[in-house]
Amino acid sequence: MRSIPVSPEAGGGGAVLELERLAVTFATAGGEVSAATDVTLAVAGGECLGVVGESGAGKSQTFLAALGLLAANGRVRGSARFQGGELLGLAPAALDRVRGARIGVVFQDPLTSLTPHLTVGAQLTEVLRHHLQLTAAAARRRALTLLERVQLSDAQRRLGQYPHELSGGMRQRVMIAIAIACGPALLIADEPTTALDVTVQAQILRLLAELKRERAMAMVLITHDLGAVAGIADRVAVMRAGRLIETGPVASVLGAPREPYTRELLRSVAPVSAPASAPVAAAPVALALEEVSVAYPLRGGWLRRAATLRALSGVTLELAAGEALGVVGESGGGKSTLARAVLALLPLAAGRVVWLGRSLGTLTPRELRAARAGLQMVFQDPLGSLDPRMTVEEIVGEPLAVHRPGLEPAARRAAIATMLERVELGTSLLGRYPHELSGGQCQRVGIARAMILEPRLLVCDEPLSALDGPTQRQILALLAGLRRESALTLLFVSHNLALVRQLCERVLVLYLGRMMELGGTEQLYREPRHPYTQELIAAVPVADPAIQPARLARARPGEPPSPLAPPSGCVYRTRCPYAVARCAEQVPAWETVAEGGAGIACHRWRELSGA
């Protein structure tokens, strides 16, 4: 078997990675399970190969196998050649000299990929000293240069911070800095933008495109986001059930796909108009928020003194019975805090939440517990929100045990079975545990648990962010169907504006805890009035390689300010291209601009929109 040449960086168009008839299997108690079969593909220097498909298609396992990173029960056959040398079968020491130095990897979840008890600087310098034998001082200087290159704000201070002190976008930039630290010939990015909001997604993709160009790296982008592929990939490979079913130039595959499955993937991200539904203005108000503010006192740790994080400030809105309201904005904008405030899961600093005419803050604990039977929530992480020690039957039936303890066992089992049918899960799953289900199945179980009590209000907090495109579309259709059947009022929190558009009649835009804009979905997407809403919509990925690269090029760098020290006046002014002196001096008042409660908080919206 040939050893891998120690020659330095690749570039210049030759094949950097070649997979030939690669097969991946796992030995399980139920027999051998195949994750990938006969995968043959290559990626050249300076080229980006997008690898797409649903969860479970074998995308990640194929490349983990090539890098020798499979789980202990994994087996790999075939060939994986890097710069002409075979990777499979390499001794661990030889493989360690390749990984991290000449092949960099960016994983999906930067928080779990980074070491929590080491500072950013320590993690970067460890890689540099191990692979490049730099002195401590030289490694620290290079680490600072790398953080500046990946456009991490205040890079000098970030060197001394821990991963939990950074936002998701900052952590992903740190991961990219570590991956490129030694000038690799190949960068494998495995779902690098899945958990990020649209503006940070655009920034990260733009950064990856720039790094590919300037370093002539080969790049593999593993993703279920066809908009990401359209933005930076040169070629695309489509995988399904462990097999490579279509490959070719990105313009050809996305513009004229040959395979029905590829067309299905494209349909899952196609722009869809706002839902056609009857006006809800005549319906009675079910939920009202009146000047709701939420603040978290912070003490100790890395803070030098006690501080207060104001997560929500003066949120006022009404939600009619049967209406669906989308809540959008970047991470840290207050979306999840708003969802929890609506359900009285945290104390309010000011204001009140009124549900069906009763202020939740005035209810006794017993009354609040009874009221929560009609107020239910679906959480972001479909697996993490389910008790791993409970079966599907126990999870879905638990709300009945709590709120309807007198229900006969036979009636409870019948209700559980009926609910599973409603969320399109068979009763064959009753005895399974969460880890035995797919992400989409876990999320359906979470929805069944929330709906088993027939609530009047369902709050969904980022319920689709961990799911692939086709599964997102299925869950979205399920929620829409449940709304029609149950006259359900829905509060739908998401950073995916395309999904919100398909489900909700109105949209609320939050930034650093403040309302920026509220309006009808179609109007807000077609003619956004607030500059921040315009930025969000401009960042929504489009699965069109003729359009998406230019959209990414216009992505503005920079993280939102810290909620601990928001800007004076308009909190968005530090990123707003239209800010003037007045924006720093005065908080813009909330103005109602149309019927149905549509409004905006911007000093200049009239002159900017020509109103």
FENDAQUI-V362485 format. One line per field, one symbol per residue. ss: DSSP state (@ for helix, = for strand, . for the rest). phi: phi as a letter, one per 40 degrees, with the letter a starting at -180 (. if undefined). Layout:
ss=???
phi=???
//
This chain:
ss=..............==============..==============...=====......@@@@@@@@.......=========..==.....@@@@@@@=...====...@@@@.....=@@@@@@@@@@@@@...@@@@@@@@@@@@@@.....@@@@...=@@@..@@@@@@@@@@@@@.....=====.......@@@@@@@@@@@@@@@@@@..======..@@@@@@@..======..=======@@@@@@....@@@@@@@@@@...............==============........==============...=====......@@@@@@@@.......======..==@@@..@@@@@@@@@@====............=@@@@@@@@@@@@.....@@@@@@@@@@@@@@....@@@...=@@@..@@@@@@@@@@@@@.....=====.......@@@@@@@@@@@@@@@@@@..=====...@@@@@@@..======..=======@@@@@@....@@@@@@@@.........@@@@@@.........@@@...............@@@@@.....==..@@@.==....@@@@@..
phi=.cccccdcdciggcccbbbbfcbbbbcbcchcbcbabfcbaabbcgbbbcbbicdgcgcccdcccccgbccdccbbbhbbbbfgbcccgccdcccccccgcbbbbbccbccccccccbcdcccccdcccccbfccdccccccccccccccgccfdcccdcccdccbcdcccccccccccbdbgccbbbbbfcbdcbccccdcccccccccccccbfccbbbcabcccccccbccbbbbbafgbcbaaidccccccacccdccccdcccbccbccccacdbccccccbbbbfcbbbbcbaggcccacabbccbbgcbabbcdgcbbcbbicdgchcccccccccfcacccagabbbfgbccccccdcccccccccbbbbcccccccbcccbcdcccccddccccbccccdccccccccccccccgbccccdccbdccbccccdcccccccccccfccbbbbbfcbccbcdccdcccccccccccccbfccbbbcacccccdccbbcbbbbbafgbccabacdcccccbcccdccccccccccbcbccbcdcccccccchccccccbcccgcccccbccbcbddcccbccccbcbacggcaabacbcccccgc
//
